[in-house]
Amino acid sequence: MRSSRPRSGPRGVAAALLAASLAACGSGAGSGSGGPGGPGAGDPYFPRSGNGGYDVLHYALDLSYEPRAHRLTGAATITARATRDLTAFHLDLEGLDVGTVTVGGADARWSRDGQELVVRPREALDRDARFRVVVRYSGAPRTVTDPDGSQEGWLRTADGALALGQPVGSMAWFPGNHHPSDKATYGIAVTVPKGLRAVSNGEPAGEETKDGRTTYRWRTTEPMASYLATVAIGRYGIGRTTTGSGLPVYTAVDPEQADASRAVLDRLPEVVDWAERTFGPYPFSSAGAIVERPEDVGYALETQNRPVFPGAPDLALLVHEIAHQWYGNSVSPRTWRDMWLNEGFATYAQWLWQEDHGGGSAQQTFDALYAGGYFPDAGTNEALWAFPPADPPDAASISATPVYWRGAMVLHKVRQRVGDEAFGALLKGWAREHRHGNADTAAFTAYVERSATEEDFDGIWEEWLYGEGRPERP
Ligand SMILES: [Zn+2]
């Protein structure tokens, strides 16, 4: 879930930028003589996000933050594998001052160009070679304003800070290959003044206090896209419990939000149990939530293991963010064009939960949306048909209404075609087939067609997934 503020923007700009970026980095086929890795990962909306020529395996981040001075000091140890011969490679880092960069323990030359940190190792890297980069950096971490006007990166809060990364904010607090197509495991250590706490993804791996400062260690052993990494620093009430299947649950709640959050967070294990029955085995080693004050963050985000909420969530929002652990976090988009595979599924999860718990059926939700009376305001009902969910017109539209609601309507059309039983199997099968991987829209349509070979889905894809405007029939 992200703030959903549709804005208009010139169509074709993203495509033009992509063409320019591909021209600049040449083809990805180069090997043998070696050359620089590319400055982007080929994303149609964020052409400078991610980089070419290597695959990150693990990030070890050692961070220290002083909230009063708003100063972050970091050492990022990145273990990666070259996917071609490399004389140089890029990392994404926005703002902050770089101190030193080493590759394989040797000082490397480096330069900066906007968000690109270009590293030239002393010796070229061979294709398939594993290498270790250490970047030491410091400074005042920035807040990044997205094309849709929402804020991410490093957000200062009343009592600390909150790092959020969808789609491009993670480059504001650590250097990396910041595109969802390159997942990695993480170890994140955060040192903060004693009395504050640092919460992150994965599972806690120890804490120690020395000289008035406490270091909190977190470990993520399943692959994670960097936009799902988070650090939350502040004073939190900590809750620990387990789900029905024994999964550890760790929650961190701002004390101001504790009373308002209690009832809904008590149901978190029940939501995970329901989601496991509906979507298959939970893909990670722990679950949870982070609840901040509403004035500290403008939206919820499905940060891996423990989604962040802007104040106490309602049950529907909790269901949405937990469903993202399967759809978005385990099965991640190949590019930002595939956002409907995150948001359409997480929105449909809300419809399913409601249907399973005595509320209106998914069919009723679909009908109300199609009729134009679902949202309280006419503008949002109209915005549903602004563009096809599988083809947002620009970077400002990847979190807009059609991606969520019309994306969910696509899934409902598939359900109507194959029936409830086959659709239930399809939800689980899709999560299983791409578990801990990446997938795009073409992979989804191919999967659906393969799972029901006797059915014809062409009309659904043409009208609901790729078609402009409101389909003629519901
Ligand atoms: Zn969402």
Residues whose N, C-alpha, C, O or C-beta is under 5 A from the ligand:
A	BS01	ZN	M1 R2 E343 A346
